[in-house]
Structure formats: structure tokens, C-alpha cells
Amino acid sequence: MIALELRVMLRDRAALALLAVLAGALALACLSGAALMQGQIDGRAAAQLRQSEAAEQLRERLADAELPPEEAILTPYRLRQVLIAPLPLLPELSVGRAALDPYTTTVTMRTGRDTLFQRSGLDNPELLVRGGIDLGFVVVVLAPLVLIGLLYSLFAADRDSGMARLIVAQAGDPVRLVIARILPRLALVLLMIAAAVLVQLASGPDVAGRWQAASVWLLVAVLFLLLWAACGAWINSLDIGAETAAFTLVALWALVTLVLPAAFSAIVQASYPPPSRFEQIAAARAAEIASTEAYENDHPEIASGEFEGRLASIRKTWEVAQNVEAATAPIDRRFTEQLTAQQRFAEALSWASPALVAKRALEEAAGTDAAGGQGFRTASEQYRTALRRFGGEFVERGAIIGAADAEEMPRFAWSPVRVMPWGAIATLAALATGLMLLAGRRFARLKLA
């Protein structure tokens, strides 16, 4: 029966057109994902080169025995470290935040909290307008529409034509008939997605854990599309026509894929608005002016000998920077708290939309969710504090950094915490199973009628 349904579907031009659209979207997603992955690899390679150059320059500076003291005293402000986040496991499958969040930054003694990440990874503003397409987008947005096109007349068309009783009588069991019609349609969509995933894995870098993460990613995709197949079966079990079934499924898709995410985003922004950045800039500027004037009034030796003058200059820079950070710390803290509250509230609301549940689960499996980017930001901020503390001690003591001291300079070492979306997987599995059982129960009752 399944083979018969497969042959019938492959003779349907509308079904073939839908599958062709899906194939084109998958090809475009693969090309876009491969370009993103290559960009991520090249960007990290360039950052690693900058870090090697900075380390070599520091070694040469420390090894220069003829470096004048008035120049050597400036070494704390010559320290430069390039921080690089590890490559995500599957950014070519689900882009998530990988195309927006920075994955590298440069830290010096002059780097402030507000200048640690001065630009995102979005180099082309056009991308923000037209949006990107990846395999995660295909799974969450396009594949459900293809399934709706293949399944909306699963049984309702037979009811419209008056052939339902005859077909049920021939099949013997309407539940078996519905399953036989669902399986080839769902299997074709899933096989096309799985083939695209295999292409991406085969052409991507050899990173430990990619295949395991891809298996979890595929599991989420299977469960999410199985949920849509169950929705199609349940809608067809109702006493409605094929057109009504199609409109109902499309309306449901629009609700969970378009309407609810937009509504949740507006609710989150209205519930937890971040503090004004202008307030932060004004506070920083006021603190900088006040600290500069106070330091110059309290330290007239700033204009004395060359060594003493340079030492006083960097001490002034160090003290002003500390005062500016102290003045803006409350605003930064409120901003961080509001951002954390936004993320928690958004995650809580997302459970009301299966599309958001699947999207978040796919990004978590790929390692491109918001938590990864926030983790790199937090680790970079902690390293910035440690580097400034290290260099600030020499500035305060008026000591010159030597080669032995440089060995004590803090090193950046951060790896993201891999969290698999087991909660989302259980939720999608429960929803798909429940809907399929409800549909099967209704079709079983149809047999008795």
C-alpha cells in the first residue's frame, strides 16, 4: 500500500513541484551554509594571525635590552591580546547567532566595557534586510508548508468526492490507509533534508562532535515534521472538506511560525526595555572630564622629567579609566540584568510555539544559540578585567614589565558549554505522539461507522 501511494504521489505534478521547490531551497541553504562556514574559518584564521603578530611584537619588545626606560614603562599599554571563540559545531546547518555575534575581539589596557565588542559579525547590512536561509530555516518554515501541500487532502479529498466509504471498505482499516499515505510523503521530505545534512557534514571541517550534534539536529527535524504530519492527519480526521483542511493548516502554520514569534518579541521588548545607551555615554563622559581635571590638579609632576612624565601620564590614564568604569557600572549592570531577563522571558514564551521550540533546539544542537555568544562575551569581559588588573599593578607601582613578568600574564581559555535540547525533543515527541494518537482514534471510529 505504501509503494502504491508513493507511485501515485510521484505522478502528481503539484507534488513534484512542491518537492522541486524544497530541493531548490535545500540547495540554496547548503550554498549559504558553506559560505558562512568558510567565512567563520577564515575569520578565525585571520584573528589567529593577528594574535601571533601581537605575541611576537611583545617578545621583541621585552628582549630589547636597549629600550629606554621612558619607553619601557609604557609596556602595559602595549599589551594586546586577540580573543577567539571556538568554531561552532554546525553553523552551516543552523546559523542562529553565528552571523551576528562577534567571535573574536582585541583586548588592551584601554579597552572598556563599551568598546570590547565594537562591531558584530554582520558586515553587509543587506543581510539584515533580506535575511538568510539555512537548513534550520528550511526545516522550521518551508518544509512544513511542503508537508501541508502534500497532506492537506490526505482523506478530506476522498470525503469531498464521496469515495471515502468505498476506499475505507477496500483498505479495510482507515488507520492503515492514513499511515500508508503519510509515510511516503514524510519520508521523501526527511530524506531530502538528511541528504543535505550529509552533504554539509562531508564538505565541512573535521571538528570533534559534529556527527553526534548532527544526529541530534536531525532528530529534532524529524520530530518537528512528524508533528506537522500528525497535524495534517488530525485535521483530515475532522468532518471537513479538502479546501477547509488546507486553509486550517496554513492558518495554523502562520500562527505558530509568524504571528506568535513576532508577538512574543514585542512582548519581551515591552516587558524588559534596556537602559538608554545615551545615559551610559553621558555618564562616562562626565566621569572622564571630572577625573582628568582632578588628577591634573592633584599631580603637578605630570609635566616633570620624561620618565616621570610618561609614568604620570599612564597613571592618569589608568585612574581615569577606573573612574569611568565605576561611574558606568550601575548602567552596565542594569543593561545586563534586563538582557538576561529578556532571554529568560523569551525562552519561557517560546514553549507556546512548536516552531520556536524547534528553532531553539536546532540552534542549541548546532552550537549557534544565544547562550554561546553570551558565554563568549562574558568570558571576554572577565579576561579584559584580568588583563587590566595585571597591567594596572605595574602602572601603580611604576615598575617595568620584564620577560619573566610576561609569563604571568593571564591567558584566554574558554570553551562553550554544550547543552543538548533534550527538553525540546521530549516536548516535540509528546506533541507529535499525542496528535497522532488522537487522529488514529478518530479514524478508527470512522471504521466502526
GUDREN-393877 format. One record per residue (C-alpha): residue in one letter; x negated, y, z negated. Coordinates in nm, 2 decimals, decimal comma. Layout:
<rs>
<"a" <X Y Z>>;
...
</rs>
This chain:
<rs>
<"m" <0,00 0,00 0,00>>;
<"i" <-0,29 0,24 -0,08>>;
<"a" <-0,45 0,17 0,26>>;
<"l" <-0,12 0,23 0,43>>;
<"e" <-0,08 0,56 0,25>>;
<"l" <-0,44 0,66 0,34>>;
<"r" <-0,37 0,59 0,71>>;
<"v" <-0,05 0,79 0,70>>;
<"m" <-0,23 1,09 0,54>>;
<"l" <-0,51 1,08 0,79>>;
<"r" <-0,26 1,11 1,07>>;
<"d" <-0,11 1,42 0,92>>;
<"r" <-0,26 1,73 1,08>>;
<"a" <-0,17 1,95 0,79>>;
<"a" <-0,35 1,72 0,55>>;
<"l" <-0,65 1,71 0,78>>;
<"a" <-0,65 2,09 0,80>>;
<"l" <-0,64 2,12 0,42>>;
<"l" <-0,93 1,87 0,39>>;
<"a" <-1,13 2,07 0,65>>;
<"v" <-1,08 2,39 0,45>>;
<"l" <-1,20 2,21 0,14>>;
<"a" <-1,51 2,08 0,33>>;
<"g" <-1,59 2,43 0,46>>;
<"a" <-1,56 2,57 0,11>>;
<"l" <-1,78 2,30 -0,03>>;
<"a" <-2,05 2,36 0,24>>;
<"l" <-2,04 2,73 0,16>>;
<"a" <-2,07 2,66 -0,21>>;
<"c" <-2,37 2,44 -0,15>>;
<"l" <-2,55 2,70 0,05>>;
<"s" <-2,47 2,97 -0,20>>;
<"g" <-2,58 2,75 -0,49>>;
<"a" <-2,90 2,65 -0,32>>;
<"a" <-2,98 3,02 -0,26>>;
<"l" <-2,91 3,10 -0,62>>;
<"m" <-3,13 2,82 -0,75>>;
<"q" <-3,42 2,92 -0,53>>;
<"g" <-3,38 3,28 -0,65>>;
<"q" <-3,39 3,16 -1,01>>;
<"i" <-3,70 2,96 -0,94>>;
<"d" <-3,88 3,24 -0,75>>;
<"g" <-3,79 3,50 -1,01>>;
<"r" <-3,93 3,29 -1,29>>;
<"a" <-4,25 3,22 -1,09>>;
<"a" <-4,30 3,60 -1,04>>;
<"a" <-4,24 3,66 -1,41>>;
<"q" <-4,49 3,39 -1,50>>;
<"l" <-4,75 3,56 -1,27>>;
<"r" <-4,69 3,89 -1,45>>;
<"q" <-4,74 3,72 -1,78>>;
<"s" <-5,07 3,56 -1,67>>;
<"e" <-5,19 3,90 -1,55>>;
<"a" <-5,10 4,07 -1,88>>;
<"a" <-5,28 3,79 -2,07>>;
<"e" <-5,59 3,83 -1,85>>;
<"q" <-5,59 4,21 -1,90>>;
<"l" <-5,57 4,17 -2,27>>;
<"r" <-5,86 3,92 -2,28>>;
<"e" <-6,07 4,15 -2,07>>;
<"r" <-5,99 4,45 -2,29>>;
<"l" <-6,08 4,26 -2,61>>;
<"a" <-6,40 4,12 -2,46>>;
<"d" <-6,52 4,47 -2,35>>;
<"a" <-6,80 4,55 -2,60>>;
<"e" <-6,84 4,90 -2,46>>;
<"l" <-6,48 5,00 -2,51>>;
<"p" <-6,48 5,33 -2,70>>;
<"p" <-6,31 5,33 -3,04>>;
<"e" <-6,07 5,61 -2,94>>;
<"e" <-5,95 5,37 -2,66>>;
<"a" <-5,97 5,05 -2,86>>;
<"i" <-5,74 5,20 -3,12>>;
<"l" <-5,46 5,21 -2,86>>;
<"t" <-5,47 4,83 -2,81>>;
<"p" <-5,14 4,77 -3,00>>;
<"y" <-4,97 4,99 -2,74>>;
<"r" <-5,14 4,79 -2,46>>;
<"l" <-4,99 4,46 -2,57>>;
<"r" <-4,74 4,33 -2,31>>;
<"q" <-4,56 4,00 -2,31>>;
<"v" <-4,32 3,87 -2,04>>;
<"l" <-4,05 3,66 -2,18>>;
<"i" <-3,89 3,39 -1,96>>;
<"a" <-3,58 3,18 -2,03>>;
<"p" <-3,59 2,82 -1,92>>;
<"l" <-3,42 2,73 -1,60>>;
<"p" <-3,06 2,62 -1,65>>;
<"l" <-2,98 2,26 -1,56>>;
<"l" <-2,72 2,31 -1,29>>;
<"p" <-2,68 2,68 -1,19>>;
<"e" <-2,62 2,57 -0,83>>;
<"l" <-2,30 2,38 -0,94>>;
<"s" <-2,15 2,64 -1,17>>;
<"v" <-2,31 2,99 -1,15>>;
<"g" <-2,14 3,12 -1,47>>;
<"r" <-2,35 3,39 -1,62>>;
<"a" <-2,67 3,29 -1,44>>;
<"a" <-2,62 3,55 -1,16>>;
<"l" <-2,56 3,83 -1,41>>;
<"d" <-2,76 3,77 -1,73>>;
<"p" <-3,13 3,85 -1,72>>;
<"y" <-3,36 3,55 -1,76>>;
<"t" <-3,68 3,75 -1,81>>;
<"t" <-3,79 4,07 -1,98>>;
<"t" <-4,11 4,25 -2,07>>;
<"v" <-4,18 4,34 -2,44>>;
<"t" <-4,42 4,60 -2,56>>;
<"m" <-4,46 4,81 -2,87>>;
<"r" <-4,25 5,08 -2,70>>;
<"t" <-3,96 4,85 -2,62>>;
<"g" <-3,65 4,95 -2,81>>;
<"r" <-3,33 4,75 -2,87>>;
<"d" <-3,15 4,95 -2,60>>;
<"t" <-3,43 4,91 -2,34>>;
<"l" <-3,51 4,54 -2,39>>;
<"f" <-3,27 4,45 -2,11>>;
<"q" <-3,25 4,74 -1,87>>;
<"r" <-3,10 4,56 -1,58>>;
<"s" <-2,90 4,25 -1,51>>;
<"g" <-2,97 3,98 -1,25>>;
<"l" <-2,71 4,14 -1,02>>;
<"d" <-2,94 4,31 -0,76>>;
<"n" <-2,67 4,36 -0,49>>;
<"p" <-2,35 4,55 -0,60>>;
<"e" <-2,17 4,39 -0,31>>;
<"l" <-2,17 4,06 -0,50>>;
<"l" <-1,97 4,22 -0,78>>;
<"v" <-1,71 4,33 -0,52>>;
<"r" <-1,67 4,02 -0,31>>;
<"g" <-1,75 3,77 -0,59>>;
<"g" <-1,95 3,45 -0,55>>;
<"i" <-1,85 3,10 -0,46>>;
<"d" <-1,99 2,78 -0,62>>;
<"l" <-1,88 2,43 -0,67>>;
<"g" <-1,72 2,52 -1,00>>;
<"f" <-1,50 2,78 -0,82>>;
<"v" <-1,40 2,51 -0,57>>;
<"v" <-1,30 2,27 -0,84>>;
<"v" <-1,11 2,52 -1,06>>;
<"v" <-0,95 2,74 -0,79>>;
<"l" <-0,95 2,58 -0,44>>;
<"a" <-0,93 2,21 -0,50>>;
<"p" <-0,60 2,23 -0,70>>;
<"l" <-0,44 2,42 -0,41>>;
<"v" <-0,56 2,15 -0,17>>;
<"l" <-0,41 1,88 -0,40>>;
<"i" <-0,08 2,08 -0,42>>;
<"g" <-0,07 2,08 -0,04>>;
<"l" <-0,13 1,71 -0,03>>;
<"l" <0,11 1,61 -0,32>>;
<"y" <0,39 1,86 -0,33>>;
<"s" <0,61 1,62 -0,11>>;
<"l" <0,49 1,31 -0,29>>;
<"f" <0,85 1,19 -0,35>>;
<"a" <1,06 1,51 -0,31>>;
<"a" <1,05 1,48 0,08>>;
<"d" <1,20 1,13 0,06>>;
<"r" <1,47 1,27 -0,16>>;
<"d" <1,54 1,55 0,09>>;
<"s" <1,56 1,31 0,38>>;
<"g" <1,79 1,07 0,20>>;
<"m" <1,54 0,79 0,23>>;
<"a" <1,44 0,78 -0,14>>;
<"r" <1,66 0,48 -0,23>>;
<"l" <1,55 0,28 0,08>>;
<"i" <1,18 0,35 0,01>>;
<"v" <1,22 0,26 -0,35>>;
<"a" <1,40 -0,06 -0,25>>;
<"q" <1,12 -0,16 -0,01>>;
<"a" <0,84 -0,07 -0,26>>;
<"g" <1,01 -0,25 -0,54>>;
<"d" <0,86 -0,02 -0,80>>;
<"p" <0,87 0,36 -0,77>>;
<"v" <0,58 0,39 -1,01>>;
<"r" <0,35 0,18 -0,79>>;
<"l" <0,47 0,37 -0,49>>;
<"v" <0,38 0,71 -0,65>>;
<"i" <0,04 0,58 -0,77>>;
<"a" <-0,03 0,44 -0,42>>;
<"r" <0,04 0,79 -0,28>>;
<"i" <-0,16 0,98 -0,54>>;
<"l" <-0,48 0,77 -0,54>>;
<"p" <-0,60 0,81 -0,18>>;
<"r" <-0,53 1,19 -0,18>>;
<"l" <-0,70 1,24 -0,51>>;
<"a" <-0,99 1,01 -0,42>>;
<"l" <-1,06 1,19 -0,10>>;
<"v" <-1,08 1,53 -0,27>>;
<"l" <-1,30 1,39 -0,55>>;
<"l" <-1,53 1,21 -0,31>>;
<"m" <-1,59 1,53 -0,11>>;
<"i" <-1,68 1,71 -0,44>>;
<"a" <-1,90 1,43 -0,56>>;
<"a" <-2,08 1,42 -0,22>>;
<"a" <-2,15 1,80 -0,25>>;
<"v" <-2,28 1,75 -0,61>>;
<"l" <-2,52 1,47 -0,49>>;
<"v" <-2,65 1,70 -0,21>>;
<"q" <-2,73 1,97 -0,46>>;
<"l" <-2,90 1,73 -0,70>>;
<"a" <-3,11 1,57 -0,43>>;
<"s" <-3,22 1,91 -0,29>>;
<"g" <-3,28 2,08 -0,63>>;
<"p" <-3,58 2,08 -0,87>>;
<"d" <-3,67 1,78 -1,08>>;
<"v" <-3,56 1,90 -1,42>>;
<"a" <-3,51 1,66 -1,71>>;
<"g" <-3,14 1,61 -1,80>>;
<"r" <-3,00 1,73 -1,46>>;
<"w" <-2,84 1,39 -1,37>>;
<"q" <-2,69 1,35 -1,72>>;
<"a" <-2,55 1,70 -1,71>>;
<"a" <-2,41 1,64 -1,36>>;
<"s" <-2,23 1,33 -1,47>>;
<"v" <-2,06 1,53 -1,75>>;
<"w" <-1,98 1,81 -1,49>>;
<"l" <-1,82 1,55 -1,26>>;
<"l" <-1,62 1,40 -1,54>>;
<"v" <-1,47 1,75 -1,62>>;
<"a" <-1,39 1,79 -1,25>>;
<"v" <-1,22 1,45 -1,23>>;
<"l" <-1,01 1,51 -1,54>>;
<"f" <-0,91 1,86 -1,43>>;
<"l" <-0,80 1,74 -1,08>>;
<"l" <-0,63 1,44 -1,23>>;
<"l" <-0,43 1,68 -1,44>>;
<"w" <-0,32 1,86 -1,13>>;
<"a" <-0,23 1,53 -0,97>>;
<"a" <-0,02 1,45 -1,28>>;
<"c" <0,15 1,79 -1,25>>;
<"g" <0,24 1,70 -0,89>>;
<"a" <0,38 1,36 -1,00>>;
<"w" <0,58 1,51 -1,28>>;
<"i" <0,73 1,79 -1,06>>;
<"n" <0,82 1,53 -0,80>>;
<"s" <0,99 1,32 -1,07>>;
<"l" <1,24 1,60 -1,12>>;
<"d" <1,56 1,62 -0,91>>;
<"i" <1,44 1,90 -0,68>>;
<"g" <1,35 1,93 -0,31>>;
<"a" <1,01 1,95 -0,15>>;
<"e" <1,02 2,33 -0,10>>;
<"t" <1,11 2,38 -0,46>>;
<"a" <0,84 2,15 -0,57>>;
<"a" <0,58 2,34 -0,36>>;
<"f" <0,69 2,68 -0,50>>;
<"t" <0,69 2,54 -0,85>>;
<"l" <0,34 2,40 -0,82>>;
<"v" <0,20 2,71 -0,66>>;
<"a" <0,36 2,93 -0,93>>;
<"l" <0,21 2,71 -1,20>>;
<"w" <-0,13 2,73 -1,03>>;
<"a" <-0,11 3,11 -1,01>>;
<"l" <-0,01 3,13 -1,37>>;
<"v" <-0,30 2,92 -1,52>>;
<"t" <-0,56 3,03 -1,26>>;
<"l" <-0,49 3,40 -1,20>>;
<"v" <-0,24 3,55 -1,44>>;
<"l" <-0,34 3,41 -1,78>>;
<"p" <-0,72 3,47 -1,73>>;
<"a" <-0,65 3,84 -1,63>>;
<"a" <-0,41 3,89 -1,92>>;
<"f" <-0,64 3,73 -2,17>>;
<"s" <-0,93 3,95 -2,06>>;
<"a" <-0,72 4,26 -2,11>>;
<"i" <-0,60 4,15 -2,45>>;
<"v" <-0,96 4,08 -2,56>>;
<"q" <-1,09 4,41 -2,45>>;
<"a" <-0,80 4,60 -2,61>>;
<"s" <-0,83 4,40 -2,94>>;
<"y" <-1,21 4,44 -2,98>>;
<"p" <-1,33 4,75 -2,80>>;
<"p" <-1,71 4,80 -2,83>>;
<"p" <-1,85 5,12 -2,98>>;
<"s" <-1,94 5,41 -2,75>>;
<"r" <-2,28 5,39 -2,59>>;
<"f" <-2,29 5,77 -2,58>>;
<"e" <-2,27 5,77 -2,96>>;
<"q" <-2,58 5,54 -2,97>>;
<"i" <-2,77 5,77 -2,72>>;
<"a" <-2,68 6,08 -2,92>>;
<"a" <-2,79 5,92 -3,25>>;
<"a" <-3,12 5,80 -3,10>>;
<"r" <-3,20 6,14 -2,95>>;
<"a" <-3,12 6,33 -3,27>>;
<"a" <-3,33 6,09 -3,48>>;
<"e" <-3,62 6,12 -3,23>>;
<"i" <-3,62 6,50 -3,24>>;
<"a" <-3,59 6,51 -3,62>>;
<"s" <-3,87 6,25 -3,67>>;
<"t" <-4,10 6,42 -3,43>>;
<"e" <-4,07 6,76 -3,60>>;
<"a" <-4,11 6,62 -3,95>>;
<"y" <-4,42 6,42 -3,85>>;
<"e" <-4,59 6,71 -3,69>>;
<"n" <-4,52 6,93 -3,99>>;
<"d" <-4,65 6,67 -4,23>>;
<"h" <-4,96 6,57 -4,03>>;
<"p" <-5,16 6,87 -3,91>>;
<"e" <-5,46 6,63 -3,85>>;
<"i" <-5,29 6,52 -3,53>>;
<"a" <-5,50 6,78 -3,34>>;
<"s" <-5,84 6,69 -3,50>>;
<"g" <-6,11 6,47 -3,36>>;
<"e" <-6,05 6,24 -3,06>>;
<"f" <-6,03 5,92 -3,26>>;
<"e" <-5,83 6,07 -3,54>>;
<"g" <-5,61 6,25 -3,29>>;
<"r" <-5,53 5,93 -3,10>>;
<"l" <-5,47 5,74 -3,42>>;
<"a" <-5,24 6,01 -3,54>>;
<"s" <-5,06 6,01 -3,21>>;
<"i" <-4,98 5,64 -3,21>>;
<"r" <-4,88 5,66 -3,58>>;
<"k" <-4,64 5,93 -3,48>>;
<"t" <-4,50 5,72 -3,20>>;
<"w" <-4,47 5,43 -3,43>>;
<"e" <-4,29 5,63 -3,71>>;
<"v" <-4,06 5,80 -3,47>>;
<"a" <-3,96 5,47 -3,31>>;
<"q" <-3,89 5,31 -3,65>>;
<"n" <-3,67 5,61 -3,75>>;
<"v" <-3,48 5,59 -3,42>>;
<"e" <-3,41 5,22 -3,47>>;
<"a" <-3,30 5,28 -3,82>>;
<"a" <-3,06 5,56 -3,70>>;
<"t" <-2,91 5,34 -3,43>>;
<"a" <-2,90 5,02 -3,62>>;
<"p" <-2,54 5,06 -3,75>>;
<"i" <-2,41 5,13 -3,40>>;
<"d" <-2,60 4,83 -3,26>>;
<"r" <-2,47 4,61 -3,54>>;
<"r" <-2,11 4,72 -3,46>>;
<"f" <-2,16 4,65 -3,09>>;
<"t" <-2,30 4,30 -3,16>>;
<"e" <-2,01 4,23 -3,40>>;
<"q" <-1,75 4,34 -3,15>>;
<"l" <-1,91 4,14 -2,87>>;
<"t" <-1,92 3,83 -3,09>>;
<"a" <-1,55 3,89 -3,19>>;
<"q" <-1,46 3,93 -2,82>>;
<"q" <-1,63 3,60 -2,73>>;
<"r" <-1,46 3,41 -3,01>>;
<"f" <-1,12 3,55 -2,93>>;
<"a" <-1,16 3,48 -2,56>>;
<"e" <-1,26 3,13 -2,63>>;
<"a" <-0,96 3,08 -2,86>>;
<"l" <-0,72 3,22 -2,59>>;
<"s" <-0,88 3,01 -2,32>>;
<"w" <-0,73 2,69 -2,46>>;
<"a" <-0,39 2,82 -2,34>>;
<"s" <-0,50 2,78 -1,98>>;
<"p" <-0,64 2,45 -1,85>>;
<"a" <-0,82 2,64 -1,57>>;
<"l" <-1,02 2,84 -1,83>>;
<"v" <-1,08 2,52 -2,03>>;
<"a" <-1,22 2,35 -1,72>>;
<"k" <-1,42 2,66 -1,61>>;
<"r" <-1,59 2,69 -1,96>>;
<"a" <-1,66 2,32 -1,97>>;
<"l" <-1,82 2,32 -1,63>>;
<"e" <-2,04 2,61 -1,72>>;
<"e" <-2,14 2,45 -2,05>>;
<"a" <-2,24 2,13 -1,87>>;
<"a" <-2,44 2,34 -1,62>>;
<"g" <-2,61 2,54 -1,89>>;
<"t" <-2,48 2,87 -1,75>>;
<"d" <-2,22 2,97 -2,01>>;
<"a" <-2,23 3,29 -2,21>>;
<"a" <-2,39 3,12 -2,51>>;
<"g" <-2,71 3,05 -2,31>>;
<"g" <-2,75 3,42 -2,21>>;
<"q" <-2,67 3,54 -2,56>>;
<"g" <-2,92 3,29 -2,71>>;
<"f" <-3,20 3,43 -2,48>>;
<"r" <-3,11 3,79 -2,58>>;
<"t" <-3,11 3,70 -2,95>>;
<"a" <-3,45 3,52 -2,92>>;
<"s" <-3,60 3,81 -2,72>>;
<"e" <-3,48 4,06 -2,98>>;
<"q" <-3,64 3,85 -3,26>>;
<"y" <-3,96 3,83 -3,06>>;
<"r" <-3,96 4,21 -3,00>>;
<"t" <-3,93 4,26 -3,37>>;
<"a" <-4,22 4,02 -3,44>>;
<"l" <-4,45 4,18 -3,18>>;
<"r" <-4,37 4,53 -3,31>>;
<"r" <-4,44 4,42 -3,66>>;
<"f" <-4,77 4,26 -3,56>>;
<"g" <-4,89 4,57 -3,37>>;
<"g" <-4,74 4,81 -3,63>>;
<"e" <-4,96 4,67 -3,90>>;
<"f" <-5,28 4,77 -3,71>>;
<"v" <-5,13 5,11 -3,64>>;
<"e" <-5,05 5,17 -4,01>>;
<"r" <-5,40 5,05 -4,12>>;
<"g" <-5,58 5,23 -3,85>>;
<"a" <-5,76 4,91 -3,76>>;
<"i" <-5,87 4,79 -3,42>>;
<"i" <-5,74 4,46 -3,28>>;
<"g" <-6,01 4,20 -3,22>>;
<"a" <-6,02 3,88 -3,03>>;
<"a" <-5,96 3,68 -3,35>>;
<"d" <-5,66 3,90 -3,43>>;
<"a" <-5,51 3,84 -3,09>>;
<"e" <-5,49 3,47 -3,17>>;
<"e" <-5,24 3,56 -3,44>>;
<"m" <-5,02 3,75 -3,20>>;
<"p" <-4,67 3,59 -3,20>>;
<"r" <-4,58 3,36 -2,91>>;
<"f" <-4,24 3,33 -2,75>>;
<"a" <-4,09 2,98 -2,75>>;
<"w" <-3,72 2,94 -2,70>>;
<"s" <-3,51 2,66 -2,56>>;
<"p" <-3,13 2,68 -2,53>>;
<"v" <-2,91 2,45 -2,74>>;
<"r" <-2,74 2,21 -2,51>>;
<"v" <-2,37 2,17 -2,61>>;
<"m" <-2,17 1,92 -2,41>>;
<"p" <-1,80 2,02 -2,37>>;
<"w" <-1,65 1,71 -2,54>>;
<"g" <-1,36 1,91 -2,69>>;
<"a" <-1,26 2,04 -2,34>>;
<"i" <-1,30 1,69 -2,20>>;
<"a" <-1,07 1,54 -2,47>>;
<"t" <-0,81 1,82 -2,41>>;
<"l" <-0,80 1,77 -2,03>>;
<"a" <-0,79 1,39 -2,07>>;
<"a" <-0,50 1,42 -2,32>>;
<"l" <-0,30 1,66 -2,10>>;
<"a" <-0,35 1,45 -1,78>>;
<"t" <-0,26 1,13 -1,96>>;
<"g" <0,05 1,28 -2,12>>;
<"l" <0,18 1,43 -1,80>>;
<"m" <0,11 1,11 -1,60>>;
<"l" <0,30 0,91 -1,87>>;
<"l" <0,59 1,15 -1,86>>;
<"a" <0,61 1,13 -1,48>>;
<"g" <0,58 0,75 -1,48>>;
<"r" <0,86 0,72 -1,74>>;
<"r" <1,09 0,93 -1,52>>;
<"f" <1,01 0,73 -1,21>>;
<"a" <1,07 0,41 -1,40>>;
<"r" <1,41 0,54 -1,49>>;
<"l" <1,47 0,61 -1,13>>;
<"k" <1,42 0,24 -1,05>>;
<"l" <1,69 0,15 -1,30>>;
<"a" <1,93 0,40 -1,14>>;
</rs>
